[in-house]
Protein backbone atom coordinates (compact mmCIF):
# COMPACT_ATOMS: atom_id res chain seq x y z
CA UNK A 1 0.00 0.00 0.00
CA UNK A 2 1.37 3.40 -0.85
CA UNK A 3 1.84 6.22 1.64
CA UNK A 4 -0.79 8.37 -0.13
CA UNK A 5 -3.54 5.85 0.63
CA UNK A 6 -2.45 5.49 4.25
CA UNK A 7 -2.35 9.22 4.93
CA UNK A 8 -5.65 9.99 3.22
CA UNK A 9 -7.43 7.12 4.98
CA UNK A 10 -6.08 8.29 8.35
CA UNK A 11 -7.27 11.83 7.66
CA UNK A 12 -10.67 10.64 6.50
CA UNK A 13 -11.05 8.37 9.51
CA UNK A 14 -10.12 11.13 11.93
CA UNK A 15 -12.31 13.74 10.24
CA UNK A 16 -15.22 11.30 9.95
CA UNK A 17 -15.01 10.48 13.63
CA UNK A 18 -14.90 14.15 14.58
CA UNK A 19 -17.70 15.25 12.27
CA UNK A 20 -20.09 12.32 12.35
CA UNK A 21 -19.07 10.94 15.73
CA UNK A 22 -19.27 14.22 17.57
CA UNK A 23 -22.06 16.05 15.83
CA UNK A 24 -24.34 13.26 14.65
CA UNK A 25 -23.51 10.67 17.35
CA UNK A 26 -22.25 7.99 14.94
CA UNK A 27 -18.93 6.99 16.56
CA UNK A 28 -17.94 4.35 13.97
CA UNK A 29 -18.44 6.60 10.96
CA UNK A 30 -14.74 7.44 10.67
CA UNK A 31 -13.80 3.79 10.31
CA UNK A 32 -16.57 3.24 7.77
CA UNK A 33 -15.41 6.19 5.66
CA UNK A 34 -11.76 5.08 5.81
CA UNK A 35 -12.65 1.49 4.82
CA UNK A 36 -14.80 2.74 1.95
CA UNK A 37 -11.93 4.89 0.69
CA UNK A 38 -9.45 2.00 0.84
CA UNK A 39 -11.92 -0.28 -0.95
CA UNK A 40 -12.39 2.27 -3.70
CA UNK A 41 -8.63 2.73 -3.99
CA UNK A 42 -8.10 -1.04 -4.32
CA UNK A 43 -10.72 -1.28 -7.05
CA UNK A 44 -9.17 1.69 -8.86
CA UNK A 45 -5.69 0.16 -8.77
CA UNK A 46 -6.98 -3.23 -9.95
CA UNK A 47 -8.82 -1.64 -12.86
CA UNK A 48 -5.76 0.45 -13.72
CA UNK A 49 -3.59 -2.68 -13.80
CA UNK A 50 -6.10 -4.56 -15.97
CA UNK A 51 -6.13 -1.78 -18.56
CA UNK A 52 -2.31 -1.58 -18.73
CA UNK A 53 -0.97 -5.09 -18.00
CA UNK A 54 2.58 -4.34 -19.17
CA UNK A 55 3.15 -1.71 -16.42
N, C-alpha and C positions, 0 to 999 in steps of 0.2 A: 504494500500500500504506500502510496506517495505521501509526502509531508503535507501537500496541499489538502488532500482529503481529510487527513487527521486534524489539521488546524481548523478547517471549516466546520467539520462535524463537532469539534469541541466548542466552537463559538456558537453554533446553532443549538447545541444541547444546553449550554449555559443560558443563552438568551431565551430559549423556549421555556426553561424552568423559571426564569425570572418573570417573564411576561405572562405565560399561561399558568404557571404554578402559583405565583403571587396574586395576580389580579383575578384570574378566573377559577382559582382553586382546583387546578388539574396538575398535581405534582409530578406526574410521569410524562408530561407532554414534551419536555426537553429530550428525554431518551427516545420518544417516538419520532420526533422530528429528526434527530441525529441518525437513527436507524433508517428512516425513509431516505435521507440524503445519501447515505452510504449505499443503500440498495440501488438507487438511481444511478449513482456513480459506477457501480459494478456493471449494471446493464449497459451504460454508455460505453464503457471500456470494452466490453465483450462485443458489442455491435461495431465499434471502431476497428477491432482486431479482425472481425469477420469480413469487413469491407476491404481491408488492406492486409491480406495474410502474409505478404512478404516482409512487412515491417515488424 
